[in-house]
Amino acid sequence: MQEEKEKQKKQDMQDDSIKSIIIVGGGTAGWMTAAALSNLLTHTNITLIESDRIGTVGVGEATLPHLRYFIKRLGIDEQEFMRATNATYKTGIEFVNWGKVGDAYIHPFGDFGEPIKGIDFHHYYVKLRQNGHINPIGDYSLPVVASKAQKFDYPDTDERSILSTFSYAFHMDAGLFAKYLREYSTQRGVTRQEGIVTQVKQHQDSGFIQSVTLEDGTQLSADFFVDCSGFKGLLIEDCLNTGYDDWRHWLPCDRAIAIPCQANTPPLPYTRATAREAGWQWRIPLQNRVGNGHIYSSPYMDDNTALDILLKNLDGEPTAEPNFLRFTTGKRKKVWNKNCVAIGLSAGFLEPLESTSIHLIQLGIMKLLDFFPNKHCEAVRVDEYNRMMQLEFERLRDFLVLHYHATQRDDSDFWKYVRTMQLPQGLAHKIDLFKERGRVVQYTEGLFLKASWLAVYFGQGIIPKHYDWQLDALPIEQIKRRLDEVKSQVSLASAQMPMHAESLAKHCDLETGWQTPPPPANLSLYGC
């Protein structure tokens, strides 16, 4: 018997797999992490520490299509998720007043046309435009046309159909999403510990985090820790002193006010981002309300002015008090340090102009699973995780900076600054290359693909001087006929789709009191 005990003890000492994980912080980041880990690590003890006395930021309600695959991976029924979170469908983001005051365009979850004879569609569009045909490029994108008509249907599974050429995401209540995942996680063995962490203990030799102590004296230890404590970074910064890269010189907005209001009309199938004097305002339509917020730069606008602008531009009566937030755009110098990974706001913050906040949470979780460590957290895994997350953050940052820099606005000091500021290394090259030859620099890693860059370039007035030279062999009338066919196919496909409100009622079993949909927006607003 003694020999068996000694043998088991030796095996336990040799087994360096992660046996226990502590997640500090709840909210969207904490419970998404808990759900994903508990779904896969069925023999690992997972504890999440949160306190009802500490609020969550909870303003990120617009998502990207990637969230659909996260939900599917967890085995969650999409329509059940939508009913639980008051979700609506989302096919893109409308940008108003960004290139010039009065302009509007939609960044769709889908392509503009398709390559013809191996040449990207937008080169045909540029040649046609240079010959006097100035239809907006959005006329050749099904999700753009359908969004403006307030239409939505699920994409066709037949890749030969034009109805397969788009994707979709959700607008949702982030607080309800966290609540839903909390129930999902606890059913799979995650322990929720109520309390506030007041002390963090590290191993004397390695510096690895050993345990956390709550204000009631409870001490909890684990092999691995996930910091979901928000901007504070309780573990990754307060304990491990990781450091932070401040990106406010490129993204100078550092304040936000969030407030919900009544929903008096059927929800639109897209988010709206309206540029204001020193920042921008978001509008996110849910089933039962509209989420609103004003993100602005404190050196260029005070809080009272920002609140006044927000309240004057709501669709309905506010349903809660305004929530004032302060933040610093940027990221931790290391997202993974020792035996601690930061996920969510504790890892970094990029303003939600392109709905990337929840995506960055999901990305951090998925890459953690890809590089999941043992107790030693070998440097080769940690370093690669940090390298990949650094690339993702930087490329998202550059895409956001493009929105600010690609403007003709000079009506305020804020817009004068962002229009003329020095760009991050490499971004100026990308813009110049597109201006000159219509080439979109592609990443081997990175979230936003060619169609996304094209939406912002054309939408904010960056038009290439030259198209692909191979098109000189094609008569302009032939190109015009081909593009007219694409435009007609898009228009016909959109006309066949049901209204967004009808799809919600059908798929989510909704009984709504929405009024008759307003007529489509003035399509003359939509420039190139």
Residue pairs with C-beta under 8 A, 6 or more apart in sequence:
16 374
16 375
16 376
17 374
17 375
18 41
18 44
18 223
18 224
18 372
18 373
18 374
18 375
19 44
19 45
19 223
20 44
20 45
20 46
20 47
20 221
20 222
20 223
20 224
21 37
21 41
21 44
21 45
21 46
21 47
21 222
21 223
21 224
21 225
21 226
22 47
22 48
22 49
22 212
22 220
22 221
22 222
22 224
22 225
22 226
23 30
23 33
23 34
23 46
23 47
23 48
23 49
23 225
23 226
23 228
24 30
24 49
24 197
24 212
24 225
24 226
24 227
24 228
24 229
24 234
24 235
25 48
25 49
25 50
25 227
25 228
25 229
25 230
25 234
25 344
25 346
26 48
26 50
26 56
26 178
26 182
26 192
26 228
27 50
27 56
27 57
27 58
27 174
27 178
27 228
27 230
27 344
28 56
28 58
28 60
28 174
28 177
28 178
28 344
28 358
28 361
29 228
29 230
29 343
29 344
29 345
29 346
29 361
30 48
30 50
30 178
30 226
30 228
30 344
31 48
31 177
31 178
31 181
31 182
31 185
32 70
32 178
32 181
32 358
32 361
32 362
32 365
33 226
33 228
33 343
33 361
33 365
34 46
34 48
34 181
34 182
34 185
34 190
35 74
35 181
35 184
35 185
35 188
36 70
36 73
36 74
36 365
36 366
36 369
37 44
37 46
37 190
37 365
37 369
38 46
38 185
38 188
38 189
38 190
39 73
39 74
39 75
39 188
40 369
42 188
42 189
45 191
45 222
46 185
46 189
46 190
46 191
47 190
47 191
47 192
47 193
47 220
47 222
48 185
48 190
48 191
48 192
48 193
49 193
49 194
49 195
49 197
49 212
49 214
49 220
50 192
50 193
50 194
51 194
51 195
51 196
52 194
53 196
54 196
56 175
56 178
56 230
57 230
57 231
57 325
57 345
58 174
58 175
58 178
59 174
59 256
59 258
59 291
59 293
59 323
59 325
59 352
60 174
60 352
60 355
60 357
60 358
61 171
61 172
61 173
61 174
61 284
61 286
61 291
62 90
62 93
62 169
62 171
62 271
62 282
62 284
62 352
62 355
63 90
63 169
63 170
63 171
63 172
63 355
63 358
63 359
64 109
64 169
64 354
64 355
64 356
64 358
64 359
64 447
65 109
65 167
65 168
65 169
66 169
66 359
66 362
66 363
67 169
67 170
67 358
67 359
67 362
68 78
68 168
68 169
68 170
70 362
70 366
71 78
71 81
72 78
74 184
76 184
79 507
79 508
81 87
81 177
81 180
82 88
82 170
82 172
82 507
82 508
83 508
83 509
84 176
84 177
84 180
85 170
85 172
85 173
85 176
85 177
85 180
86 172
86 173
86 176
86 286
86 287
86 288
86 289
87 170
87 171
87 172
87 173
87 286
87 287
87 508
88 170
88 171
88 172
88 267
88 269
88 285
88 286
88 287
88 500
88 504
89 152
89 168
89 169
89 170
89 171
89 269
89 500
89 503
89 504
90 109
90 168
90 169
90 170
90 171
90 269
90 270
90 271
91 108
91 109
91 110
91 143
91 146
91 147
91 152
91 166
91 167
91 168
91 169
91 269
91 270
92 106
92 107
92 108
92 109
92 110
92 143
92 144
92 147
92 270
92 271
93 106
93 107
93 270
93 271
93 272
93 273
93 354
93 355
94 104
94 105
94 106
94 107
94 147
94 270
94 271
94 272
94 273
95 104
95 105
95 106
95 107
95 273
95 275
95 403
95 456
95 459
95 460
96 103
96 104
96 272
96 273
96 274
96 275
96 525
97 103
97 104
97 274
97 275
97 276
97 409
98 105
98 273
98 275
98 403
98 406
98 407
98 459
98 460
99 105
99 406
99 407
99 408
99 409
99 459
99 460
99 461
99 527
100 407
100 408
100 409
100 461
101 409
101 411
102 525
103 459
103 460
103 461
103 525
103 527
104 521
104 525
104 526
104 527
105 136
105 138
105 455
105 458
105 459
105 460
105 526
105 527
105 528
106 138
106 141
106 143
106 144
106 147
106 148
106 270
106 455
106 459
106 526
107 354
107 452
107 455
107 456
107 459
108 138
108 141
108 142
108 143
108 144
108 147
108 166
108 451
108 455
109 143
109 166
109 167
109 168
109 169
110 141
110 142
110 143
110 144
110 165
110 166
110 167
110 451
111 121
111 141
111 165
111 166
111 451
112 121
112 122
112 125
112 137
112 138
112 140
112 141
112 451
112 454
112 455
113 121
113 122
113 124
113 125
113 140
113 141
113 483
113 486
114 121
114 165
114 486
115 121
116 124
116 482
119 468
119 470
119 471
120 438
120 450
120 468
121 140
121 486
122 137
122 438
122 454
122 458
123 438
123 467
123 468
123 471
124 467
124 471
124 479
124 482
124 483
125 137
125 140
125 483
126 438
126 463
126 464
126 466
126 467
127 467
127 471
127 476
127 479
128 476
128 479
128 480
128 483
129 463
129 528
130 467
131 476
133 480
133 483
134 528
135 483
135 487
136 526
136 527
136 528
137 454
137 458
137 528
138 144
138 145
138 148
138 526
139 145
139 487
139 490
139 491
140 483
140 486
140 487
140 490
141 166
141 490
142 162
142 163
142 165
142 166
142 490
142 493
142 494
143 166
143 167
145 490
145 491
145 494
146 152
146 166
146 269
146 493
146 494
146 497
147 268
147 269
147 270
148 520
148 521
148 523
148 526
149 494
149 495
149 497
149 520
150 266
150 268
150 269
150 499
150 500
150 501
150 517
150 520
151 269
151 494
151 497
151 498
151 499
151 500
152 168
152 269
152 497
152 498
152 499
152 500
152 503
153 163
153 497
153 498
153 503
154 168
155 163
155 164
155 165
155 166
155 167
155 168
156 163
156 164
157 164
158 164
162 489
162 490
162 493
163 493
163 497
168 269
169 355
171 267
171 271
171 284
171 285
171 286
171 291
172 286
173 286
174 358
182 192
186 192
193 214
193 218
193 220
195 214
195 215
195 216
195 218
196 214
196 215
197 212
197 213
197 214
197 229
197 234
198 213
198 214
198 215
199 212
199 213
200 209
200 211
200 212
200 213
200 234
200 235
200 238
200 239
201 209
201 210
201 211
201 212
201 213
201 219
202 208
202 209
202 210
202 239
203 209
203 210
206 338
207 240
207 338
208 338
208 339
208 377
209 225
209 235
209 239
209 240
209 338
209 339
209 340
210 221
211 219
211 220
211 221
211 222
212 219
212 220
212 225
212 235
213 219
213 220
214 220
223 339
223 375
224 339
224 340
224 341
224 373
224 375
224 377
225 235
225 339
225 340
225 341
226 340
226 341
226 342
226 343
226 368
227 233
227 234
227 235
227 236
227 340
227 341
227 342
227 343
227 346
227 347
228 342
228 343
228 344
228 346
229 235
229 346
230 344
230 345
230 346
231 327
231 328
231 345
231 346
231 349
232 238
232 346
233 242
233 332
233 342
233 346
234 346
235 340
235 342
235 346
236 242
236 332
236 334
236 335
236 337
236 340
236 342
236 346
236 347
237 243
237 244
237 332
237 346
239 340
240 337
240 338
240 340
242 332
242 333
242 334
242 337
242 342
243 332
243 333
243 334
244 328
244 330
244 331
244 332
244 333
244 348
245 330
245 331
245 332
245 333
246 328
246 329
246 330
247 329
247 330
247 331
247 397
248 254
248 328
248 329
248 330
249 421
250 329
250 397
250 401
250 421
250 423
250 424
251 329
251 350
251 351
251 397
251 400
251 401
251 404
252 297
252 299
252 300
252 414
252 417
252 418
253 278
253 279
253 280
253 295
253 296
253 297
253 329
253 351
254 297
254 298
254 326
254 327
254 328
254 329
255 295
255 296
255 297
255 298
255 303
255 306
255 324
255 325
255 326
255 327
256 293
256 294
256 295
256 296
256 324
256 325
256 327
256 351
257 293
257 294
257 303
257 306
257 307
257 310
257 322
257 323
257 324
257 325
258 291
258 292
258 293
258 322
258 323
258 325
259 292
259 293
259 310
259 311
259 314
259 318
259 320
259 321
259 322
259 323
260 289
260 290
260 291
260 292
260 318
260 319
260 320
261 289
261 290
261 292
261 314
261 315
261 316
261 317
261 318
261 319
262 289
262 290
262 315
262 316
262 317
262 319
263 285
263 286
263 287
263 288
263 289
263 290
263 315
263 316
263 514
264 315
264 316
264 515
265 315
265 514
265 515
265 517
265 518
266 499
266 500
266 501
266 512
266 514
266 515
266 517
267 285
267 286
267 287
267 290
267 500
267 501
267 504
268 285
268 500
269 500
271 282
271 283
271 284
271 355
272 282
272 283
273 280
273 281
273 282
273 283
273 353
274 280
274 281
274 283
274 313
275 409
276 294
276 296
276 309
277 300
277 301
277 309
277 411
277 412
277 414
278 296
278 297
278 300
278 301
278 306
278 412
278 414
279 294
279 295
279 296
279 297
279 301
279 306
279 414
280 294
280 295
280 353
281 292
281 293
281 294
281 295
281 309
281 310
281 313
282 291
282 292
282 293
282 294
282 295
282 352
283 290
283 291
283 292
283 315
284 290
284 291
284 292
285 291
287 504
287 508
287 510
287 512
289 319
290 314
290 315
290 316
292 310
292 313
292 314
293 310
294 306
294 307
294 309
294 310
295 351
295 352
295 353
296 306
297 414
300 412
300 413
300 414
300 417
301 414
303 324
307 322
310 322
311 318
327 345
327 349
327 351
328 349
329 349
329 350
329 351
329 397
330 348
330 349
331 347
331 348
331 349
331 389
331 390
331 393
332 342
332 346
332 347
332 348
334 386
335 341
335 342
335 347
335 348
335 364
335 385
335 386
335 389
335 390
336 342
336 368
336 377
336 382
336 385
336 386
336 389
337 382
338 377
339 373
339 375
339 377
341 364
341 368
341 385
342 348
342 364
343 361
343 364
343 365
343 368
344 357
344 360
344 361
344 364
345 357
347 360
347 364
347 389
348 360
348 393
349 357
350 356
350 357
350 360
350 393
350 396
350 397
350 400
351 400
353 400
353 403
354 396
354 399
354 400
354 403
354 448
356 396
356 447
359 447
360 392
360 393
360 396
363 389
363 392
363 447
364 389
367 385
367 388
367 389
368 385
371 381
371 382
371 384
371 385
373 381
373 382
388 445
391 445
391 446
392 445
392 446
392 447
394 424
395 443
395 445
395 446
395 447
395 448
396 446
396 447
396 448
397 424
398 424
398 426
398 427
398 430
399 447
399 448
399 452
399 453
399 456
401 423
401 424
401 427
402 427
402 431
402 453
402 456
403 456
403 460
404 418
404 419
405 418
405 419
405 421
405 423
405 427
405 431
406 431
406 456
406 457
406 460
406 461
406 462
407 415
407 418
407 419
407 460
408 419
408 461
409 415
409 419
410 416
410 419
423 431
429 441
430 440
430 441
430 453
431 462
433 439
433 441
434 440
434 441
434 453
434 457
434 462
434 464
435 462
435 463
435 464
435 465
436 464
436 465
436 466
437 464
437 465
437 466
438 464
438 466
438 467
438 468
440 450
440 453
440 454
440 457
442 449
442 450
456 462
457 463
458 528
459 527
459 528
461 527
461 528
463 528
471 479
498 506
499 517
501 512
501 514
501 517
504 510
504 512
505 511
505 512
